[in-house]
Amino acid sequence: MVGPGDEHNGPVVTIDLRSDTVTMPTPEMRRAMAEAELGDDVFGEDPTVNRLQERAAALMGKEAALFVPSGTMGNLLGVLALARSGQEVIAEAHSHVFLNEGGGAAALGGIQIRQVPGTAGVMTAEQVREAIRPLDDVHQPPTAAVCVENTHNQAGGVVWPLESLRAVRAVADEHGLAIHMDGARIFNAAVALGVPAQEIAGHADTVTFCLSKGLGAPVGSVLCGSEEAIARAHRWRKALGGGWREAGVLAAAGLWALDHLVDRLAEDHANARTLAEGLAELPGVEIDLERVQTNIVRFRLRTMAAPVFVEACRGLGVLGGASGHGVRFVTHLGIEPADVQRALAVCARVLGGRC
Ligand SMILES: Cc1ncc(COP(=O)(O)O)c(C=O)c1O
């Protein structure tokens, strides 16, 4: 992409740090898509979709999986598979499922979300226990499930420690509750922890992961769970108009990503760390480096409103996001170490520091 000129020599390439969703399929991924074997997935006959679903289920250690168009639909179907109308699902107060998914669980499933304010996106077992409704009180909606987001977007890509997951799982088990994991970026968590994704997903009954974020596929997420949960989700996907036909052309991109792009997420994490450490040196930047564990960098500014900063950076060819008082930069497949250095120079210039 060609962006505005800088003070040196004319046009420069835009560095897009708005989100890892902006990743483009690589030429090899496009080739895999073009060559995919296809069939009608509403008849269950697309061999590439079937392969992706089997692969995803195996990677997450689950019985079955369902390919869906988005992380939002994966989360919605996960919640609809685990809870019924009139029930409640506990979720962290800044979770994507609560804040950013159009209230789908309430609108379509009659399911209420109970917010628990975690620390850096992580709820304690005690907080979850306290949020569970007493079964013998007819005034209160019964709690059906807990939703955990890993990595946690609003917290800055924070990874749930495995012991925290284990503790929440134990409380859920004590109370007969299910767990849905919004694992949109579960592979970032797995790479950061150095464990297989199924060690993380093993603490949840259903898990959604996205192919279209750091993994670079153009479209798609996968919901994984038991045969029973996936059968229920499949029914809901149909009702939502999400039955798709020769979707193998998209599933092929996902399979290619799973084969080739998971381990390289470590590069995104290293780039995010360099970016965060560089930002921490700039005047007026407040950043919690402990939260920079994966590919998301969130920070606040003491001297400038976030939207003003983001607009000024845009004018110099660096795109980011402003949310609330903060700024978000996300590293991904399209960002090289040299881009990070250029982004830092632009931030320094905007903040009046050294270039
Ligand atoms: C944590 C998290 N969950 C779910 C989603 C939803 O994914 P999609 O945009 O594919 O619906 C996102 C999107 O950014 C996300 O960050």
The ligand as an ORCA input file, in Angstrom:
! r2SCAN-3c Opt
* xyz 0 1
  C     -10.652    -11.654     21.308
  C     -11.505    -11.595     20.103
  N     -12.534    -12.443     19.994
  C     -13.341    -12.452     18.909
  C     -13.130    -11.590     17.870
  C     -14.085    -11.599     16.712
  O     -13.522    -12.013     15.531
  P     -14.206    -11.602     14.131
  O     -13.756    -10.212     13.841
  O     -13.661    -12.616     13.180
  O     -15.669    -11.710     14.301
  C     -12.059    -10.685     17.930
  C     -11.830     -9.746     16.820
  O     -10.949     -8.938     16.822
  C     -11.243    -10.680     19.076
  O     -10.221     -9.829     19.209
*
